[in-house]
Amino acid sequence: MMSHAELPDLILEPLVRAALMEDLGTYGDVTTRAVIPAGVTYDARLNARAAGVVSGMQIARLAFRLVDPTLEATVLRPDGSPCAPGDTLMTIRGSAASILSGERVALNFAGRLSGIATLTAAFVAETVGTQTRITCTRKTTPGLRIVEKQAVLHGGGFNHRFSLSDAILIKDNHIAAAGGVRAVLEAARATASHMMRVEIEVDTLDQLAEVLEVGGADVVLLDNMDTPTLEEAVGIAARRVILEASGNMRLDRIAEVAATGVDYISSGALTHSAQTLDLGLDF
């Protein structure tokens, strides 16, 4: 997997702090406080119990440090690394009480994000030998978009827009409400900054032909087309625009869609249907 620079802790800290506050409740970890004697220290290991691609190590480390800045959390398998069952991803040394208090939040983030990275890597593997890139969507867990999209990068995928303000993406409802393909494209180009890309969704080859005739689109989203129709669309577009295939993009279909020559395949499943990777904290 390609490596990616860590996000600034300043961006991640509010997410992790909110999760810790949710877990610690109004009175902290009463179980640990009751049964763990003061001053007890331990070496703990965050281990993989299944094969996959690692993500969320930066966040897990931050969770432990926010609970107790004296904890020594050392990442052994950085985000984007492959892992096998039994691999140690991180060691945590210090107060046993502090480790136990941060354990669940660290594992929740790391397991969820590693699951996204693992599923993304499986999608990417189906595109080998083609120029097609796998990208996510905005179908993310509310409040966690930035870290879930980072996990997609760790799996070898690419990011679509992060918010409604990133780019102009004209969908079928925009077209219906604004009066047709020509109307929306002309309006978009009249108002778009020179830094703003324009993408438009089409459902048919006739709509694609109209988009190419009118001009003004940088990217065309080919929505819910079967594979033969996608092949036709690639031929019609003739590299004049970037093509993104979307809708019903299951893992077992990715190889044949990539073979059509589309530039991108977008799938909400990367973030909304990824299975959490089984991780555990062992003393």
HUQUIUR-V150323 format. One record per residue. N is the residue number from 0. OMEGA is omega as a letter, one per 20 degrees, with the letter a starting at -180 (* if undefined). Layout:
BEGIN
n=N omega=OMEGA
n=N omega=OMEGA
END
This chain:
BEGIN
n=0 omega=r
n=1 omega=r
n=2 omega=r
n=3 omega=r
n=4 omega=r
n=5 omega=r
n=6 omega=r
n=7 omega=r
n=8 omega=a
n=9 omega=r
n=10 omega=a
n=11 omega=a
n=12 omega=r
n=13 omega=r
n=14 omega=a
n=15 omega=r
n=16 omega=r
n=17 omega=r
n=18 omega=r
n=19 omega=r
n=20 omega=r
n=21 omega=a
n=22 omega=a
n=23 omega=r
n=24 omega=a
n=25 omega=a
n=26 omega=r
n=27 omega=a
n=28 omega=a
n=29 omega=r
n=30 omega=a
n=31 omega=a
n=32 omega=a
n=33 omega=a
n=34 omega=a
n=35 omega=r
n=36 omega=r
n=37 omega=r
n=38 omega=r
n=39 omega=r
n=40 omega=a
n=41 omega=r
n=42 omega=r
n=43 omega=r
n=44 omega=r
n=45 omega=a
n=46 omega=r
n=47 omega=r
n=48 omega=r
n=49 omega=r
n=50 omega=r
n=51 omega=r
n=52 omega=a
n=53 omega=r
n=54 omega=r
n=55 omega=r
n=56 omega=r
n=57 omega=a
n=58 omega=r
n=59 omega=r
n=60 omega=r
n=61 omega=r
n=62 omega=r
n=63 omega=a
n=64 omega=r
n=65 omega=r
n=66 omega=a
n=67 omega=a
n=68 omega=a
n=69 omega=r
n=70 omega=r
n=71 omega=r
n=72 omega=a
n=73 omega=a
n=74 omega=r
n=75 omega=r
n=76 omega=a
n=77 omega=r
n=78 omega=a
n=79 omega=a
n=80 omega=r
n=81 omega=r
n=82 omega=r
n=83 omega=r
n=84 omega=a
n=85 omega=r
n=86 omega=r
n=87 omega=a
n=88 omega=a
n=89 omega=r
n=90 omega=r
n=91 omega=a
n=92 omega=r
n=93 omega=a
n=94 omega=r
n=95 omega=a
n=96 omega=a
n=97 omega=r
n=98 omega=a
n=99 omega=a
n=100 omega=a
n=101 omega=a
n=102 omega=a
n=103 omega=a
n=104 omega=r
n=105 omega=a
n=106 omega=r
n=107 omega=r
n=108 omega=a
n=109 omega=r
n=110 omega=r
n=111 omega=a
n=112 omega=r
n=113 omega=r
n=114 omega=r
n=115 omega=r
n=116 omega=a
n=117 omega=r
n=118 omega=r
n=119 omega=r
n=120 omega=r
n=121 omega=r
n=122 omega=a
n=123 omega=a
n=124 omega=r
n=125 omega=a
n=126 omega=a
n=127 omega=a
n=128 omega=r
n=129 omega=r
n=130 omega=a
n=131 omega=r
n=132 omega=r
n=133 omega=r
n=134 omega=a
n=135 omega=r
n=136 omega=r
n=137 omega=r
n=138 omega=a
n=139 omega=r
n=140 omega=a
n=141 omega=r
n=142 omega=a
n=143 omega=a
n=144 omega=a
n=145 omega=a
n=146 omega=r
n=147 omega=r
n=148 omega=r
n=149 omega=r
n=150 omega=r
n=151 omega=r
n=152 omega=r
n=153 omega=r
n=154 omega=r
n=155 omega=r
n=156 omega=a
n=157 omega=a
n=158 omega=r
n=159 omega=a
n=160 omega=r
n=161 omega=a
n=162 omega=r
n=163 omega=a
n=164 omega=a
n=165 omega=a
n=166 omega=r
n=167 omega=r
n=168 omega=a
n=169 omega=a
n=170 omega=a
n=171 omega=r
n=172 omega=r
n=173 omega=a
n=174 omega=a
n=175 omega=a
n=176 omega=a
n=177 omega=r
n=178 omega=r
n=179 omega=a
n=180 omega=a
n=181 omega=a
n=182 omega=a
n=183 omega=a
n=184 omega=r
n=185 omega=r
n=186 omega=a
n=187 omega=a
n=188 omega=r
n=189 omega=a
n=190 omega=a
n=191 omega=r
n=192 omega=r
n=193 omega=r
n=194 omega=a
n=195 omega=r
n=196 omega=r
n=197 omega=r
n=198 omega=r
n=199 omega=r
n=200 omega=r
n=201 omega=a
n=202 omega=a
n=203 omega=r
n=204 omega=r
n=205 omega=r
n=206 omega=r
n=207 omega=r
n=208 omega=r
n=209 omega=r
n=210 omega=a
n=211 omega=r
n=212 omega=a
n=213 omega=a
n=214 omega=r
n=215 omega=r
n=216 omega=r
n=217 omega=a
n=218 omega=r
n=219 omega=r
n=220 omega=a
n=221 omega=a
n=222 omega=r
n=223 omega=r
n=224 omega=r
n=225 omega=a
n=226 omega=r
n=227 omega=r
n=228 omega=r
n=229 omega=r
n=230 omega=r
n=231 omega=a
n=232 omega=r
n=233 omega=r
n=234 omega=a
n=235 omega=a
n=236 omega=r
n=237 omega=r
n=238 omega=r
n=239 omega=r
n=240 omega=r
n=241 omega=a
n=242 omega=r
n=243 omega=r
n=244 omega=a
n=245 omega=r
n=246 omega=r
n=247 omega=a
n=248 omega=r
n=249 omega=a
n=250 omega=a
n=251 omega=a
n=252 omega=a
n=253 omega=a
n=254 omega=a
n=255 omega=r
n=256 omega=r
n=257 omega=a
n=258 omega=r
n=259 omega=a
n=260 omega=r
n=261 omega=a
n=262 omega=a
n=263 omega=r
n=264 omega=r
n=265 omega=a
n=266 omega=r
n=267 omega=a
n=268 omega=a
n=269 omega=a
n=270 omega=a
n=271 omega=a
n=272 omega=r
n=273 omega=r
n=274 omega=r
n=275 omega=r
n=276 omega=a
n=277 omega=r
n=278 omega=r
n=279 omega=r
n=280 omega=a
n=281 omega=r
n=282 omega=*
END
